[in-house]
Amino acid sequence: MTSGKYSKALTILLIVAIIGILGLFVFIGIDIYNKYYLEKETSQGVAKFDEEIPNVNNNTNTMENNNGIADNTTDANVIDGEIIDPFANMPTATTSNNSSSGSNSSAKKVMYKGFVQVGTIAIPRTGLNCPILEKATKKAIEVAIGVQVGPGVNKVGNTVLAGHNYRNGTLFSDNKNIQVGDKINIKDTSGQTITYIVYEKFETTPEDASYINRDTQGKREVTLYSCNDDSSMRIIIKAREQ
């Protein structure tokens, strides 16, 4: 009798173990598929953008604003003057709303998965090559990088680009590997590509917004914004034009 109960218990444990292993394989398989699909889609988005927006004067440094002062943030991801964290959906700062400084009504409009695409970003260190979308809404940053706040792609001042850390190598998953001195190449709707050099990297709390408004001394700057691996902190990467 005892041996029969022991055998039944082992059978149950074996079934549970098999189900657990199968579940793990399914989870890994879904993650691999999602990574493959997202990388394929973003590569196609970059290729389409390059077709529609030919390259012109790559890495030129023509200023669109020569007043020497960093432009204020625009309404890329601002509601009633409050900047919204696209990951936590919580206010992180109060700022002025100056939407005219980053607009370019004559620029050609390119669409990506139903969102307005305003550029592409390539980071050699992480192998990222991805569309940049006009706004860092929750839906937009599920599929690409979005403009959280700032004057706009390749505009004078500091533009913050937000991207998810999916922990699988897609989007901003590998931002933790970026180092000071690395290059970030960004192409805009005029066909111009600007190379930015990373000069600072740190982690901070989701509530901290001190990295947003700064005097760029008449230069273009970008800030990459993403979660760390456990989503408890935010990885901030600052870069200025070469």
Backbone as CSV, one residue per row, in Angstrom:
resi,resn,N_x,N_y,N_z,CA_x,CA_y,CA_z,C_x,C_y,C_z
1,MET,0.827,-1.208,0.000,0.000,0.000,0.000,0.866,1.265,0.000
2,THR,1.884,1.260,0.890,2.771,2.420,0.976,3.525,2.652,-0.320
3,SER,4.003,1.560,-0.928,4.743,1.693,-2.186,3.853,2.232,-3.293
4,GLY,2.552,1.859,-3.263,1.624,2.357,-4.273,1.419,3.853,-4.152
5,LYS,1.280,4.345,-2.900,1.131,5.789,-2.674,2.401,6.532,-3.089
6,TYR,3.541,5.925,-2.771,4.836,6.530,-3.132,4.968,6.639,-4.642
7,SER,4.561,5.592,-5.356,4.636,5.581,-6.815,3.703,6.619,-7.410
8,LYS,2.509,6.755,-6.826,1.549,7.743,-7.328,2.072,9.159,-7.115
9,ALA,2.693,9.390,-5.975,3.257,10.716,-5.690,4.370,11.060,-6.666
10,LEU,5.230,10.091,-6.967,6.302,10.318,-7.933,5.734,10.613,-9.311
11,THR,4.664,9.901,-9.673,4.024,10.129,-10.977,3.491,11.555,-11.070
12,ILE,2.851,12.002,-9.982,2.316,13.372,-9.960,3.438,14.394,-10.067
13,LEU,4.514,14.156,-9.314,5.662,15.072,-9.373,6.277,15.106,-10.759
14,LEU,6.331,13.940,-11.408,6.888,13.864,-12.757,6.021,14.639,-13.738
15,ILE,4.711,14.512,-13.602,3.790,15.235,-14.487,3.930,16.743,-14.293
16,VAL,4.007,17.151,-13.024,4.177,18.581,-12.722,5.491,19.105,-13.304
17,ALA,6.557,18.298,-13.173,7.860,18.708,-13.709,7.815,18.838,-15.220
18,ILE,7.156,17.887,-15.877,7.050,17.931,-17.339,6.266,19.159,-17.787
19,ILE,5.156,19.432,-17.090,4.351,20.614,-17.428,5.180,21.882,-17.232
20,GLY,5.965,21.922,-16.131,6.803,23.089,-15.877,7.853,23.292,-16.947
21,ILE,8.474,22.191,-17.372,9.498,22.277,-18.418,8.883,22.709,-19.740
22,LEU,7.708,22.143,-20.069,7.027,22.535,-21.305,6.640,24.009,-21.269
23,GLY,6.173,24.455,-20.105,5.825,25.871,-19.960,7.026,26.771,-20.157
24,LEU,8.168,26.342,-19.607,9.401,27.121,-19.762,9.799,27.206,-21.229
25,PHE,9.720,26.076,-21.942,10.063,26.069,-23.365,9.117,26.955,-24.155
26,VAL,7.828,26.941,-23.808,6.851,27.802,-24.487,7.189,29.267,-24.244
27,PHE,7.511,29.599,-22.981,7.863,30.978,-22.635,9.092,31.430,-23.407
28,ILE,10.126,30.598,-23.443,11.353,30.929,-24.169,11.067,31.063,-25.662
29,GLY,10.243,30.159,-26.178,9.906,30.208,-27.598,9.171,31.473,-27.972
30,ILE,8.220,31.888,-27.124,7.477,33.131,-27.381,8.410,34.326,-27.340
31,ASP,9.342,34.343,-26.371,10.284,35.451,-26.243,11.191,35.532,-27.469
32,ILE,11.667,34.381,-27.941,12.521,34.357,-29.136,11.746,34.849,-30.351
33,TYR,10.500,34.413,-30.474,9.669,34.842,-31.608,9.427,36.342,-31.556
34,ASN,9.072,36.855,-30.372,8.804,38.284,-30.238,10.035,39.109,-30.579
35,LYS,11.215,38.635,-30.132,12.456,39.346,-30.448,12.700,39.342,-31.949
36,TYR,12.548,38.178,-32.583,12.761,38.075,-34.025,11.790,38.981,-34.779
37,TYR,10.535,38.944,-34.382,9.505,39.734,-35.069,9.772,41.227,-34.912
38,LEU,10.098,41.663,-33.675,10.329,43.081,-33.429,11.555,43.575,-34.184
39,GLU,12.634,42.803,-34.179,13.839,43.209,-34.905,13.578,43.272,-36.405
40,LYS,12.809,42.323,-36.929,12.470,42.322,-38.350,11.641,43.543,-38.706
41,GLU,10.635,43.842,-37.874,9.759,44.982,-38.139,10.516,46.302,-38.067
42,THR,11.359,46.472,-37.047,12.085,47.731,-36.920,13.089,47.913,-38.057
43,SER,13.721,46.820,-38.495,14.648,46.904,-39.635,13.923,47.337,-40.894
44,GLN,12.729,46.795,-41.101,11.929,47.179,-42.256,11.497,48.636,-42.152
45,GLY,11.205,49.091,-40.918,10.825,50.492,-40.725,11.953,51.445,-41.050
46,VAL,13.174,51.061,-40.671,14.343,51.886,-40.993,14.577,51.907,-42.494
47,ALA,14.464,50.754,-43.142,14.679,50.664,-44.594,13.652,51.503,-45.353
48,LYS,12.397,51.447,-44.917,11.353,52.237,-45.572,11.619,53.726,-45.406
49,PHE,12.048,54.125,-44.200,12.354,55.531,-43.943,13.492,55.992,-44.840
50,ASP,14.524,55.165,-44.984,15.658,55.514,-45.837,15.246,55.645,-47.298
51,GLU,14.265,54.851,-47.717,13.774,54.937,-49.093,13.002,56.232,-49.325
52,GLU,12.188,56.599,-48.342,11.340,57.777,-48.499,12.065,59.078,-48.178
53,ILE,13.072,58.985,-47.317,13.841,60.177,-46.923,15.296,59.958,-47.303
54,PRO,15.708,60.342,-48.505,17.106,60.128,-48.925,18.085,60.871,-48.015
55,ASN,19.296,60.342,-47.926,20.340,60.990,-47.128,20.788,62.278,-47.782
56,VAL,20.956,63.316,-46.979,21.516,64.575,-47.474,22.455,65.145,-46.430
57,ASN,23.652,65.502,-46.848,24.612,66.182,-45.974,24.744,65.489,-44.626
58,ASN,25.066,64.195,-44.660,25.198,63.448,-43.407,26.209,64.082,-42.464
59,ASN,25.839,64.094,-41.180,26.690,64.628,-40.116,27.013,66.105,-40.282
60,THR,26.105,66.842,-40.948,26.288,68.284,-41.019,25.877,68.888,-39.700
61,ASN,26.366,70.086,-39.438,26.087,70.723,-38.162,25.436,72.086,-38.336
62,THR,24.584,72.215,-39.353,23.883,73.466,-39.577,22.890,73.711,-38.454
63,MET,22.991,74.850,-37.791,22.121,75.148,-36.670,20.791,75.693,-37.159
64,GLU,19.709,75.240,-36.537,18.383,75.759,-36.835,17.977,76.820,-35.827
65,ASN,18.761,76.970,-34.788,18.484,77.942,-33.753,19.829,78.444,-33.256
66,ASN,20.137,79.684,-33.534,21.479,80.197,-33.244,21.520,81.096,-32.019
67,ASN,20.532,80.967,-31.132,20.534,81.860,-29.984,21.442,81.383,-28.854
68,GLY,22.030,80.182,-29.006,22.984,79.700,-28.016,22.359,79.157,-26.756
69,ILE,21.024,79.148,-26.682,20.349,78.653,-25.495,19.544,77.427,-25.876
70,ALA,19.551,76.441,-25.010,18.805,75.219,-25.291,17.319,75.513,-25.367
71,ASP,16.649,74.956,-26.380,15.211,75.126,-26.520,14.483,74.460,-25.358
72,ASN,13.322,75.026,-25.010,12.491,74.402,-24.000,11.844,73.152,-24.547
73,THR,11.319,72.332,-23.661,10.669,71.108,-24.085,9.382,71.395,-24.836
74,THR,9.010,70.481,-25.732,7.761,70.602,-26.471,6.743,69.646,-25.879
75,ASP,5.599,69.551,-26.545,4.504,68.752,-25.999,4.516,67.323,-26.510
76,ALA,5.687,66.750,-26.799,5.750,65.382,-27.294,5.115,64.396,-26.329
77,ASN,5.285,64.612,-25.052,4.687,63.708,-24.062,4.352,64.503,-22.807
78,VAL,3.633,65.620,-23.011,3.302,66.515,-21.921,1.787,66.668,-21.845
79,ILE,1.226,66.544,-20.656,-0.198,66.755,-20.445,-0.359,67.816,-19.361
80,ASP,-0.987,68.947,-19.738,-1.191,70.043,-18.798,0.109,70.471,-18.132
81,GLY,1.185,70.522,-18.935,2.466,70.994,-18.431,3.259,69.980,-17.662
82,GLU,2.777,68.745,-17.530,3.499,67.725,-16.775,4.061,66.682,-17.716
83,ILE,5.357,66.375,-17.563,5.998,65.349,-18.371,5.614,63.993,-17.821
84,ILE,5.183,63.095,-18.694,4.695,61.799,-18.264,5.734,60.716,-18.521
85,ASP,6.008,59.921,-17.479,6.872,58.759,-17.619,6.110,57.700,-18.407
86,PRO,6.560,57.328,-19.628,5.803,56.376,-20.441,5.777,54.971,-19.865
87,PHE,6.666,54.666,-18.915,6.706,53.335,-18.313,5.792,53.245,-17.095
88,ALA,5.733,54.323,-16.311,4.966,54.287,-15.074,3.688,55.110,-15.151
89,ASN,3.560,55.931,-16.210,2.396,56.792,-16.399,2.185,57.711,-15.195
90,MET,3.281,58.317,-14.762,3.183,59.222,-13.631,3.936,60.507,-13.933
91,PRO,3.444,61.661,-13.425,4.142,62.922,-13.663,5.535,62.892,-13.065
92,THR,6.519,63.419,-13.814,7.882,63.449,-13.284,8.470,64.844,-13.240
93,ALA,7.814,65.813,-13.888,8.352,67.168,-13.848,7.335,68.137,-14.390
94,THR,7.544,69.400,-14.100,6.727,70.450,-14.694,7.609,71.271,-15.607
95,THR,7.098,71.596,-16.791,7.915,72.308,-17.777,7.036,73.191,-18.627
96,SER,7.649,74.109,-19.324,6.896,74.940,-20.254,6.516,74.135,-21.472
97,ASN,5.462,74.559,-22.148,4.970,73.854,-23.326,5.196,74.721,-24.539
98,ASN,6.235,74.440,-25.296,6.636,75.272,-26.421,6.705,74.404,-27.658
99,SER,5.551,74.102,-28.232,5.493,73.140,-29.322,6.033,73.685,-30.626
100,SER,6.145,74.997,-30.762,6.584,75.552,-32.032,8.065,75.346,-32.282
101,SER,8.865,75.187,-31.231,10.320,75.118,-31.400,10.771,73.854,-32.087
102,GLY,9.959,72.763,-32.010,10.394,71.510,-32.598,9.618,71.109,-33.824
103,SER,8.709,71.930,-34.293,7.865,71.536,-35.406,8.515,71.858,-36.732
104,ASN,8.139,71.088,-37.730,8.614,71.320,-39.086,7.504,70.910,-40.038
105,SER,6.602,71.861,-40.327,5.392,71.555,-41.081,5.690,71.143,-42.509
106,SER,6.866,71.514,-43.023,7.189,71.196,-44.412,7.819,69.817,-44.558
107,ALA,8.159,69.174,-43.429,8.816,67.873,-43.490,7.840,66.815,-43.995
108,LYS,8.359,65.851,-44.727,7.544,64.763,-45.237,7.132,63.853,-44.092
109,LYS,5.833,63.453,-44.105,5.329,62.601,-43.032,5.468,61.138,-43.429
110,VAL,6.156,60.377,-42.589,6.342,58.943,-42.801,5.639,58.212,-41.668
111,MET,4.916,57.146,-41.995,4.181,56.394,-40.985,4.854,55.046,-40.709
112,TYR,4.780,54.629,-39.450,5.287,53.317,-39.055,4.286,52.678,-38.105
113,LYS,3.648,51.617,-38.538,2.682,50.866,-37.729,1.606,51.771,-37.142
114,GLY,1.175,52.758,-37.928,0.112,53.657,-37.511,0.574,54.880,-36.745
115,PHE,1.881,55.027,-36.533,2.437,56.175,-35.814,3.280,57.026,-36.764
116,VAL,3.364,58.324,-36.478,4.211,59.214,-37.273,5.672,58.939,-36.927
117,GLN,6.473,58.645,-37.950,7.901,58.386,-37.755,8.684,59.654,-38.062
118,VAL,9.528,60.071,-37.133,10.262,61.327,-37.299,11.762,61.115,-37.476
119,GLY,12.201,59.854,-37.476,13.626,59.611,-37.664,13.992,58.161,-37.428
120,THR,15.295,57.920,-37.416,15.828,56.594,-37.083,17.013,56.788,-36.152
121,ILE,17.268,55.767,-35.342,18.399,55.799,-34.420,19.226,54.529,-34.581
122,ALA,20.534,54.687,-34.655,21.459,53.554,-34.763,22.535,53.712,-33.693
123,ILE,22.734,52.648,-32.909,23.760,52.651,-31.855,24.701,51.481,-32.121
124,PRO,25.892,51.731,-32.641,26.832,50.642,-32.955,27.137,49.734,-31.771
125,ARG,27.247,50.286,-30.575,27.613,49.492,-29.402,26.606,48.361,-29.143
126,THR,25.314,48.663,-29.310,24.281,47.671,-28.996,23.680,47.019,-30.236
127,GLY,24.037,47.536,-31.423,23.484,46.980,-32.656,22.084,47.464,-32.953
128,LEU,21.607,48.471,-32.224,20.255,48.984,-32.448,20.170,49.747,-33.765
129,ASN,19.098,49.491,-34.504,18.784,50.241,-35.721,17.268,50.287,-35.786
130,CYS,16.670,51.421,-35.424,15.254,51.431,-35.098,14.591,52.758,-35.480
131,PRO,13.300,52.721,-35.819,12.563,53.963,-36.059,12.419,54.790,-34.775
132,ILE,12.311,56.098,-34.959,11.954,57.012,-33.875,10.564,57.546,-34.185
133,LEU,9.645,57.421,-33.240,8.276,57.873,-33.427,8.062,59.229,-32.768
134,GLU,7.060,59.941,-33.260,6.833,61.336,-32.868,6.560,61.502,-31.376
135,LYS,5.834,60.546,-30.775,5.481,60.660,-29.364,5.736,59.335,-28.643
136,ALA,6.215,59.433,-27.409,6.509,58.233,-26.617,5.271,57.812,-25.832
137,THR,4.185,57.491,-26.549,3.008,56.963,-25.881,3.262,55.511,-25.503
138,LYS,2.424,54.955,-24.623,2.605,53.570,-24.197,2.551,52.616,-25.376
139,LYS,1.636,52.846,-26.316,1.511,51.972,-27.485,2.687,52.152,-28.428
140,ALA,3.133,53.385,-28.620,4.217,53.666,-29.561,5.513,52.992,-29.142
141,ILE,5.843,53.058,-27.842,7.125,52.512,-27.417,7.079,50.993,-27.222
142,GLU,5.948,50.388,-27.516,5.917,48.925,-27.585,6.573,48.426,-28.867
143,VAL,6.636,49.304,-29.889,7.116,48.872,-31.205,8.351,49.614,-31.686
144,ALA,8.734,50.704,-31.025,9.879,51.500,-31.485,10.318,52.440,-30.366
145,ILE,11.208,53.359,-30.707,11.663,54.405,-29.792,10.782,55.630,-30.000
146,GLY,10.461,56.342,-28.920,9.595,57.509,-29.047,10.213,58.758,-28.455
147,VAL,9.803,59.923,-28.973,10.236,61.207,-28.416,9.398,61.483,-27.178
148,GLN,10.037,61.455,-26.026,9.319,61.710,-24.784,9.058,63.199,-24.605
149,VAL,10.087,63.995,-24.816,9.965,65.440,-24.656,11.196,66.092,-25.283
150,GLY,11.084,67.359,-25.684,12.226,68.062,-26.246,11.895,68.801,-27.514
151,PRO,12.845,69.525,-28.080,12.602,70.325,-29.284,12.364,69.491,-30.535
152,GLY,12.779,68.243,-30.553,12.573,67.390,-31.726,13.866,66.773,-32.215
153,VAL,13.726,65.783,-33.077,14.876,65.032,-33.584,15.844,65.945,-34.315
154,ASN,17.095,65.913,-33.888,18.188,66.709,-34.466,17.948,68.215,-34.403
155,LYS,17.173,68.648,-33.414,16.974,70.072,-33.176,17.920,70.541,-32.076
156,VAL,18.220,71.837,-32.064,19.064,72.407,-31.023,18.359,72.297,-29.682
157,GLY,19.081,71.847,-28.673,18.505,71.622,-27.360,18.585,70.146,-27.010
158,ASN,17.918,69.760,-25.945,17.950,68.373,-25.473,16.650,67.658,-25.795
159,THR,16.729,66.612,-26.603,15.566,65.801,-26.937,15.689,64.449,-26.238
160,VAL,14.655,64.087,-25.477,14.653,62.829,-24.723,13.948,61.747,-25.528
161,LEU,14.648,60.629,-25.736,14.106,59.489,-26.474,13.881,58.337,-25.502
162,ALA,12.650,57.845,-25.440,12.296,56.777,-24.510,12.136,55.457,-25.246
163,GLY,12.601,54.378,-24.614,12.483,53.056,-25.208,12.413,51.986,-24.137
164,HIS,11.696,50.907,-24.421,11.545,49.818,-23.454,12.820,48.992,-23.319
165,ASN,13.010,48.461,-22.129,14.011,47.433,-21.882,13.261,46.103,-21.794
166,TYR,13.209,45.370,-22.903,12.519,44.085,-22.929,13.412,42.940,-22.430
167,ARG,14.651,43.271,-22.081,15.615,42.287,-21.563,15.899,41.165,-22.561
168,ASN,15.751,41.469,-23.843,15.998,40.443,-24.874,16.826,40.983,-26.040
169,GLY,17.439,42.150,-25.846,18.287,42.709,-26.889,17.598,43.646,-27.850
170,THR,16.268,43.821,-27.728,15.553,44.718,-28.624,15.402,46.103,-28.005
171,LEU,15.124,47.090,-28.858,14.921,48.475,-28.447,16.047,48.924,-27.503
172,PHE,15.718,49.415,-26.294,16.755,49.913,-25.381,17.166,48.860,-24.347
173,SER,16.969,47.576,-24.646,17.308,46.509,-23.698,18.777,46.505,-23.306
174,ASP,19.658,46.891,-24.228,21.098,46.811,-23.981,21.731,48.169,-23.670
175,ASN,20.906,49.139,-23.296,21.465,50.451,-22.970,22.448,50.398,-21.815
176,LYS,22.298,49.401,-20.944,23.233,49.260,-19.820,24.661,49.017,-20.295
177,ASN,24.818,48.573,-21.538,26.144,48.283,-22.086,26.781,49.490,-22.772
178,ILE,26.010,50.542,-22.964,26.550,51.743,-23.617,27.571,52.410,-22.700
179,GLN,28.649,52.908,-23.282,29.720,53.516,-22.507,29.951,54.959,-22.951
180,VAL,30.525,55.741,-22.059,30.922,57.104,-22.405,31.893,57.057,-23.583
181,GLY,31.651,57.884,-24.581,32.464,57.895,-25.797,31.816,57.162,-26.958
182,ASP,30.764,56.367,-26.683,30.065,55.659,-27.761,29.309,56.633,-28.659
183,LYS,29.036,56.177,-29.880,28.333,57.007,-30.858,26.857,56.619,-30.952
184,ILE,26.039,57.634,-31.210,24.620,57.449,-31.491,24.320,58.227,-32.767
185,ASN,23.858,57.544,-33.802,23.582,58.183,-35.088,22.071,58.336,-35.275
186,ILE,21.631,59.564,-35.510,20.204,59.844,-35.639,19.927,60.572,-36.957
187,LYS,19.001,60.010,-37.720,18.583,60.599,-38.996,17.192,61.193,-38.832
188,ASP,16.977,62.387,-39.403,15.684,63.046,-39.286,14.966,63.096,-40.630
189,THR,13.815,63.748,-40.669,12.980,63.763,-41.872,13.528,64.647,-42.983
190,SER,14.583,65.408,-42.699,15.229,66.176,-43.760,16.273,65.341,-44.492
191,GLY,16.552,64.143,-43.982,17.576,63.285,-44.568,18.935,63.470,-43.934
192,GLN,19.010,64.348,-42.935,20.280,64.653,-42.279,20.548,63.660,-41.146
193,THR,21.775,63.186,-41.065,22.186,62.302,-39.973,23.202,63.025,-39.098
194,ILE,22.918,63.055,-37.803,23.817,63.682,-36.834,24.399,62.593,-35.937
195,THR,25.700,62.645,-35.701,26.353,61.715,-34.780,26.519,62.381,-33.422
196,TYR,26.015,61.712,-32.390,26.121,62.194,-31.019,27.105,61.304,-30.249
197,ILE,27.860,61.910,-29.348,28.833,61.182,-28.538,28.360,61.168,-27.079
198,VAL,28.290,59.975,-26.503,27.846,59.830,-25.118,28.867,60.463,-24.171
199,TYR,28.386,61.332,-23.270,29.304,61.952,-22.315,28.924,61.703,-20.856
200,GLU,27.745,61.114,-20.609,27.368,60.807,-19.227,26.324,59.692,-19.215
201,LYS,26.411,58.849,-18.203,25.468,57.742,-18.031,25.261,57.506,-16.540
202,PHE,24.003,57.358,-16.118,23.728,57.099,-14.710,22.327,56.515,-14.555
203,GLU,22.031,56.004,-13.356,20.698,55.522,-13.019,20.054,56.484,-12.032
204,THR,18.729,56.608,-12.132,18.011,57.490,-11.226,16.612,56.938,-10.990
205,THR,15.861,57.593,-10.131,14.513,57.144,-9.813,13.533,57.553,-10.914
206,PRO,12.390,56.875,-11.001,11.387,57.256,-12.008,10.864,58.675,-11.825
207,GLU,10.930,59.191,-10.587,10.398,60.535,-10.326,11.371,61.649,-10.725
208,ASP,12.629,61.325,-10.911,13.647,62.333,-11.217,13.518,62.797,-12.661
209,ALA,13.447,64.115,-12.852,13.375,64.673,-14.205,14.447,65.732,-14.432
210,SER,15.479,65.718,-13.590,16.519,66.740,-13.670,17.326,66.667,-14.962
211,TYR,17.282,65.521,-15.641,18.057,65.332,-16.874,17.406,66.000,-18.082
212,ILE,16.184,66.496,-17.931,15.428,66.973,-19.098,15.851,68.367,-19.524
213,ASN,15.699,69.348,-18.651,15.990,70.733,-19.006,17.433,71.089,-18.676
214,ARG,18.194,71.447,-19.690,19.572,71.878,-19.475,19.996,72.788,-20.619
215,ASP,20.933,73.662,-20.335,21.487,74.565,-21.343,22.507,73.786,-22.166
216,THR,22.238,73.595,-23.442,23.142,72.834,-24.296,24.130,73.721,-25.042
217,GLN,24.169,74.998,-24.690,25.125,75.933,-25.298,24.982,75.969,-26.820
218,GLY,23.743,75.976,-27.301,23.501,76.078,-28.733,23.793,74.808,-29.502
219,LYS,23.977,73.691,-28.803,24.270,72.416,-29.439,23.046,71.506,-29.424
220,ARG,23.097,70.517,-30.274,22.096,69.451,-30.230,22.532,68.413,-29.203
221,GLU,21.594,67.950,-28.394,21.857,66.854,-27.475,20.679,65.886,-27.483
222,VAL,20.952,64.634,-27.144,19.891,63.649,-26.955,20.101,62.965,-25.608
223,THR,18.999,62.565,-25.008,19.031,61.767,-23.792,18.252,60.485,-24.053
224,LEU,18.879,59.340,-23.813,18.194,58.054,-23.936,17.644,57.672,-22.571
225,TYR,16.372,57.280,-22.553,15.659,57.025,-21.304,15.054,55.631,-21.339
226,SER,15.413,54.786,-20.373,14.889,53.421,-20.333,14.923,52.889,-18.908
227,CYS,14.278,51.749,-18.685,14.311,51.094,-17.380,15.578,50.260,-17.225
228,ASN,15.970,50.020,-15.968,16.999,49.006,-15.731,16.337,47.627,-15.784
229,ASP,17.089,46.577,-15.518,16.569,45.227,-15.740,15.419,44.833,-14.822
230,ASP,15.329,45.437,-13.639,14.205,45.094,-12.766,13.155,46.209,-12.698
231,SER,13.311,47.204,-13.573,12.354,48.311,-13.708,12.256,49.209,-12.481
232,SER,13.156,49.063,-11.525,13.103,49.882,-10.322,13.719,51.266,-10.526
233,MET,14.625,51.363,-11.485,15.331,52.609,-11.750,15.258,52.940,-13.240
234,ARG,15.695,54.152,-13.579,15.748,54.566,-14.965,17.205,54.787,-15.381
235,ILE,17.587,54.249,-16.535,18.936,54.452,-17.075,18.908,55.701,-17.945
236,ILE,19.745,56.662,-17.626,19.828,57.925,-18.353,21.166,57.996,-19.079
237,ILE,21.129,58.247,-20.374,22.337,58.370,-21.174,22.299,59.692,-21.919
238,LYS,23.267,60.549,-21.651,23.346,61.861,-22.293,24.406,61.831,-23.395
239,ALA,24.066,62.469,-24.524,25.021,62.537,-25.643,24.851,63.888,-26.346
240,ARG,25.959,64.401,-26.843,25.905,65.677,-27.587,26.491,65.480,-28.979
241,GLU,26.109,66.367,-29.903,26.558,66.242,-31.292,28.062,66.297,-31.390
242,GLN,28.587,65.501,-32.327,30.045,65.398,-32.517,30.614,66.694,-33.036
